[in-house]
Amino acid sequence: MAWVQASEYIPRLVDERLQSLFAELPALLITGPRATGKTTSADRHVRTAVHLDRPVEAQAFLADPDAALRLLPEPALLDEWQAVPEVLGAVKRAVDDDARPGRFLLTGSVCADLDVATWLGTGRLVRLRMYGLTVGELLGRPRAGLFCDKLAGAELDAFALPANPPDLRGYVELALRGGYPESAVRLSGIARQAWLESYLEQILTRDAATLDGPRDPIRLRRYFEALTLNTAGVVESKTLYEAAGINRRTAVAYEHLLANLFVLDILPAWTSSRLSRLVRAPKRHMVDASLLAAALRVDTAAVMRDGDLLGRVIETFVLSQIRPEVELSGYRPRLYHLRARDGGHEVDLIAELAAEKVVAIEIKATAAPKAADARHLVWLKDRIGDRFLAGAVLHTGPRPFQLDERIFALPICVLWG
């Protein structure tokens, strides 16, 4: 594959949305995992940038955020706002006084303070979430087409393949390469692994402490490793916290912390009045499959030898390609998983679109999917009727084909084809 060169700006999925929102809104907040390119993308739209995680630049904002903000040439970027939370109040007051569009961009690598009812930014800061690089972005094709939108059309011809589709090993290599620009574009081999391990160390020590106060880094790492081993799975919370040697209360706090640091994604269970006896437990995914390589110190060969781990890596990778599109889809889909209580039926990913319509996705680490691999999708289609728009079995083989009415077998690489 021909990647974008490290010296070039890599066009991102959110670029067009960022530009259109900032043209009409006074302040915009870009959130997402650390080191995924938020600052680089935001910096293209401003005259001034202040990096609040640098003590020298943060000093004036700690002393008097309102006065410091007034001195900035606009448009202005306030990077890593969470290092000086008081800046949110200053932005709110500045926007209350002057609501001209295109004044402030803020970026942040945590979401802890954004979900509380008393958050100062309510009504003043519109949020835009940004994730790691998708393969389409790495290839310089960020808008090859939004997968869930195309699937909703239920037309096999809508999906194109890239020139050189990967094989199973190629997909694993892409997954472990990850979506962090530093590791995905600039580094390789031992240097990439060292960067990822250093990244994870910072998340579990410095970033965790900044957000949530002192935590035992050893116990937090053990719990993170337990989550990593069970990525893309519906697993009892007790299984996880016992494996990590902690209690339930600590596990709940750790899980909330990791989600707020954008390294853990919690996929809720889908429910429907037409279906009963569904599991309500969430499904947990690492936000980026490369974190698995860093936490467990595994490489492509190790993943290929472990069938259970292989399936988890592939599913985590696929979700990392689909998740960034959700912000941009005209359908504004919400993502879920589905599992029956008796274990008889499960669907890896359900995207609920407008008017409760759904598209459903199964993810298989197989190059030759069969009709049996679509049985859960057929079951769901039969149960919910016209709410079911289309389904797909995403696989590691080379060609797309139809499995059932409105259900297709699609190579994973159609996500960037």
C-alpha positions in Angstrom: 0.0 0.0 0.0 1.2 3.5 -0.8 0.9 5.5 2.4 0.8 9.3 2.7 4.4 10.6 3.3 5.2 11.5 6.9 6.2 15.1 5.9 2.8 15.7 4.3 -0.5 16.8 6.0 -2.7 13.8 6.1 -6.3 14.8 5.1 -8.7 13.7 7.8 -12.3 12.5 7.8 -13.3 15.4 10.1 -11.6 18.2 8.1 -14.7 19.2 6.1 -17.0 19.0 9.1 -14.5 21.1 11.2 -14.3 23.8 8.6 -18.0 24.1 8.1 -18.8 24.2 11.8 -16.1 26.7 12.6 -17.4 29.0 9.8 -20.7 29.3 11.7 -19.9 28.7 15.4 -17.8 30.9 17.8 -16.1 28.0 19.6 -15.5 24.4 18.8 -14.1 21.6 21.0 -12.3 18.7 19.3 -12.0 15.7 21.6 -10.4 12.3 21.2 -7.4 10.2 22.1 -4.1 11.7 22.8 -1.7 11.9 19.8 -4.3 11.3 17.1 -3.7 14.5 15.2 -6.3 16.9 16.8 -3.8 19.7 17.2 -2.3 19.3 13.7 -5.8 19.5 12.1 -7.0 22.4 14.3 -3.8 24.4 13.7 -4.7 24.8 10.1 -7.7 27.0 11.0 -6.1 29.4 13.5 -3.7 32.3 13.7 -2.5 31.6 17.3 -2.0 28.4 19.2 -1.4 28.0 23.0 -0.4 24.6 24.3 -1.8 24.5 27.8 0.1 21.3 28.8 3.3 23.3 28.6 3.8 25.2 31.9 5.4 28.3 30.3 2.4 28.8 28.0 -0.2 27.9 30.6 1.1 30.3 33.2 -0.9 33.4 32.1 -4.1 31.4 31.8 -3.6 30.0 35.3 -3.2 33.5 36.7 -6.0 35.2 34.8 -7.7 33.2 32.0 -10.0 36.0 30.9 -7.2 38.5 30.4 -4.9 36.0 28.7 -7.7 35.0 26.3 -8.4 38.7 25.4 -4.7 39.1 24.3 -4.8 36.2 21.8 -5.0 37.0 18.1 -8.0 35.2 16.8 -8.9 32.6 15.6 -7.1 31.0 18.5 -6.3 27.4 19.4 -6.3 26.3 23.1 -4.6 22.9 23.0 -5.1 20.4 25.8 -7.6 22.5 27.7 -7.9 20.0 30.5 -4.4 21.2 31.8 -6.1 24.5 32.7 -9.8 23.8 33.1 -10.5 27.4 34.1 -10.1 28.3 30.4 -13.5 26.8 29.7 -15.1 29.5 31.8 -13.1 32.2 30.1 -14.2 30.9 26.6 -17.8 30.9 27.8 -17.7 34.5 29.0 -15.9 35.6 25.8 -18.5 33.9 23.6 -21.3 35.4 25.7 -19.9 38.8 25.0 -19.2 38.3 21.3 -20.7 35.3 19.4 -18.9 35.9 16.1 -18.1 32.6 14.4 -14.6 31.2 14.1 -13.1 32.6 17.4 -11.8 29.6 19.4 -10.8 26.0 18.8 -10.1 23.9 21.8 -8.6 20.4 21.8 -8.6 17.9 24.6 -7.6 14.3 25.3 -10.2 13.7 28.1 -13.9 13.8 28.3 -14.4 13.7 32.1 -15.7 17.2 32.6 -17.8 17.2 29.4 -20.6 14.9 30.6 -21.6 16.6 33.8 -24.8 18.6 33.9 -23.0 21.8 35.1 -20.3 21.8 32.4 -19.5 25.4 31.6 -19.4 24.8 27.8 -23.1 23.9 27.5 -24.5 25.9 24.6 -21.3 27.6 23.8 -18.9 24.9 22.7 -20.0 22.4 20.1 -18.0 19.1 20.3 -16.5 17.2 17.4 -14.9 13.9 18.2 -11.7 12.7 16.4 -10.1 9.3 16.4 -6.9 7.8 15.1 -6.1 7.5 11.4 -8.1 5.1 9.4 -6.5 3.1 6.6 -8.4 5.3 4.1 -6.8 8.4 5.6 -3.4 6.7 5.5 -3.9 6.1 1.8 -4.9 9.7 1.2 -8.6 8.8 0.6 -10.5 10.0 3.7 -13.8 10.3 1.9 -13.9 7.1 -0.1 -17.5 6.7 1.2 -19.0 6.1 4.6 -19.5 2.4 5.0 -22.8 2.4 7.0 -24.3 4.9 4.6 -23.4 2.7 1.7 -24.6 -0.4 3.4 -28.0 1.2 4.1 -28.5 1.3 0.4 -28.4 -2.5 0.2 -26.6 -2.5 -3.1 -23.6 -4.8 -3.6 -22.3 -2.6 -6.5 -21.8 0.2 -4.0 -18.7 -1.4 -2.6 -15.3 -1.2 -4.4 -12.1 -3.1 -3.6 -8.7 -1.4 -3.4 -6.1 -2.4 -5.9 -4.2 -4.8 -3.6 -6.5 -6.3 -1.0 -4.7 -7.6 2.1 -4.7 -11.2 3.2 -5.3 -12.3 6.8 -1.8 -11.5 7.9 -2.0 -8.1 6.2 -5.1 -7.2 8.2 -3.3 -8.2 11.4 -0.3 -6.0 10.4 -2.6 -3.1 9.7 -4.4 -3.6 13.1 -1.2 -3.7 15.1 0.2 -0.7 13.1 -2.6 1.3 14.6 -4.0 4.7 13.9 -1.7 7.0 16.0 0.1 9.1 13.4 3.5 8.8 15.1 3.4 5.0 15.1 1.4 4.4 11.9 3.2 6.8 9.6 6.6 7.7 11.0 7.9 4.6 12.8 8.3 1.0 12.1 9.6 -2.2 13.8 11.2 -1.8 17.2 10.8 2.0 17.2 7.0 1.7 16.7 6.7 -0.9 19.6 8.8 1.3 21.9 6.6 4.4 21.1 3.4 2.5 21.7 4.6 1.1 25.0 5.7 4.6 26.0 2.3 6.0 25.0 0.5 3.4 27.1 2.8 4.1 30.0 1.9 7.8 29.9 -1.8 7.1 29.7 -1.8 4.7 32.7 0.4 6.9 34.9 0.6 10.6 34.1 -2.6 11.1 32.3 -4.6 8.9 34.7 -3.2 10.8 37.7 -4.0 14.2 36.1 -7.6 13.3 35.5 -8.5 11.2 38.5 -5.9 11.8 41.2 -3.3 9.2 42.4 -4.1 5.7 41.3 -2.1 2.5 41.8 -0.4 2.2 38.4 0.3 -1.5 38.8 -3.3 -2.4 39.5 -4.6 -0.1 36.8 -2.2 -1.8 34.3 -3.4 -5.2 35.4 -7.0 -4.2 34.8 -6.1 -2.7 31.5 -4.4 -5.9 30.4 -7.5 -7.9 31.4 -9.6 -5.6 29.3 -7.2 -5.9 26.4 -7.3 -9.7 26.5 -11.1 -9.5 26.3 -11.4 -6.7 23.8 -14.4 -7.2 21.5 -16.0 -9.4 24.0 -19.1 -9.5 26.3 -17.6 -10.6 29.5 -18.8 -10.6 33.1 -17.3 -7.6 35.1 -16.4 -10.0 37.9 -14.2 -12.0 35.5 -12.3 -8.9 34.7 -11.8 -7.5 38.1 -10.9 -10.9 39.6 -8.3 -11.4 36.9 -6.8 -8.1 37.8 -6.9 -8.8 41.6 -9.1 -5.8 42.4 -12.7 -5.3 43.7 -15.8 -4.3 41.8 -15.8 -0.7 43.0 -12.2 -0.2 41.9 -13.0 -1.8 38.5 -15.9 0.5 37.9 -13.7 3.5 38.7 -10.9 2.2 36.4 -13.3 1.5 33.5 -14.7 5.0 33.8 -11.2 6.5 33.9 -10.0 4.5 30.8 -13.2 5.5 28.8 -12.6 9.2 29.8 -9.0 8.9 28.5 -10.3 7.6 25.1 -8.5 4.3 25.2 -11.5 2.1 26.0 -14.8 2.2 24.0 -17.9 0.7 25.6 -20.4 -0.5 23.1 -23.9 -0.7 24.7 -26.3 -3.5 24.1 -29.1 -3.0 21.5 -32.7 -3.5 22.6 -35.9 -3.8 20.7 -39.6 -4.2 21.5 -39.7 -6.9 18.9 -37.0 -9.0 20.6 -37.0 -10.3 24.1 -34.4 -12.0 26.3 -31.4 -9.9 25.1 -28.3 -9.5 27.1 -28.0 -5.9 28.4 -24.3 -6.1 29.2 -22.0 -3.8 27.2 -19.2 -4.9 24.9 -15.7 -3.5 25.5 -13.2 -2.6 22.8 -9.8 -1.0 22.9 -10.1 2.2 20.8 -7.0 1.1 18.8 -5.8 -2.5 18.3 -2.2 -1.3 18.5 -2.7 -0.8 22.3 -3.1 -4.6 22.5 0.3 -5.0 21.0 1.7 -2.6 23.5 0.0 -4.0 26.6 0.5 -7.7 25.8 3.8 -7.3 23.9 2.6 -9.4 21.0 3.5 -9.2 17.4 1.8 -10.3 14.2 3.1 -13.9 14.5 1.8 -14.2 18.0 -1.6 -13.0 17.0 -1.7 -15.4 14.1 -1.0 -18.3 16.3 -3.8 -17.6 18.8 -7.3 -18.0 17.2 -9.2 -16.3 20.0 -6.8 -13.3 20.0 -6.9 -13.1 16.2 -10.7 -12.7 16.1 -10.6 -10.0 18.8 -7.9 -8.1 17.0 -9.7 -8.2 13.7 -13.0 -7.0 15.2 -11.3 -4.3 17.2 -9.6 -3.1 14.0 -12.8 -3.0 12.0 -14.6 -1.0 14.7 -11.7 1.5 14.7 -12.3 2.0 10.9 -16.1 2.5 11.3 -16.2 4.5 14.5 -14.7 7.7 13.1 -17.4 7.8 10.3 -20.3 8.1 12.8 -19.6 11.8 13.4 -19.9 12.5 9.7 -22.8 10.3 8.5 -26.0 12.0 7.5 -27.9 9.2 9.3 -26.1 10.0 12.6 -26.0 6.3 13.5 -25.7 5.0 17.1 -23.5 1.9 17.5 -24.5 -1.2 19.5 -24.0 -4.9 19.8 -26.6 -7.6 20.2 -26.5 -10.9 22.1 -29.4 -13.2 23.1 -29.3 -14.4 26.7 -29.2 -18.0 25.7 -26.1 -17.3 23.5 -27.9 -18.6 20.5 -27.7 -15.3 18.5 -25.3 -12.4 18.5 -24.4 -9.6 16.1 -21.0 -7.9 16.4 -22.2 -4.4 15.4 -25.5 -2.8 14.9 -25.8 0.8 13.6 -29.1 2.3 14.4 -30.0 5.0 11.9 -32.9 7.4 11.7 -36.5 6.1 12.3 -35.1 3.1 14.1 -33.8 1.5 10.9 -30.7 -0.6 11.3 -27.8 -2.1 9.4 -26.0 -5.0 11.1 -22.5 -6.3 10.7 -20.7 -9.5 11.6 -16.9 -9.6 11.5 -15.1 -12.9 10.7 -11.4 -13.7 10.5 -12.1 -16.0 7.6 -11.3 -15.8 3.9 -14.3 -17.9 2.8 -17.5 -16.9 4.6 -20.4 -19.3 4.1 -24.2 -18.9 4.5 -23.9 -20.1 8.1 -21.8 -17.0 8.9 -24.8 -14.9 8.1 -27.3 -16.9 10.2 -27.5 -14.3 13.0 -28.1 -11.5 10.4 -30.8 -13.5 8.8 -32.4 -14.2 12.2 -32.4 -10.5 13.0 -33.8 -9.6 9.6 -36.7 -12.0 10.1 -37.4 -10.7 13.6 -37.4 -7.0 13.0 -38.8 -6.9 9.4 -38.7 -3.6 7.6 -36.5 -2.0 10.2 -33.6 -4.1 8.9 -32.1 -2.3 5.9 -29.1 -4.5 5.2 -26.4 -6.7 6.7 -22.8 -7.5 6.0 -20.4 -10.2 6.9 -17.0 -8.5 6.8 -14.3 -11.0 6.1 -10.6 -11.4 5.2 -11.1 -12.9 1.8 -10.7 -11.3 -1.7 -14.2 -10.8 -3.1 -17.7 -9.5 -2.3 -20.8 -11.6 -3.0 -24.4 -11.9 -1.8 -25.3 -14.3 1.0 -29.0 -13.7 1.4 -31.6 -11.0 0.5 -30.0 -7.6 1.6 -27.1 -9.5 3.3 -23.6 -9.4 1.7 -20.2 -11.0 2.3 -17.7 -8.1 2.0 -14.0 -8.0 2.3 -12.9 -5.8 5.2 -10.9 -3.6 2.7 -14.1 -2.2 1.2 -14.0 0.1 4.2 -11.3 2.0 2.3 -11.7 0.7 -1.3 
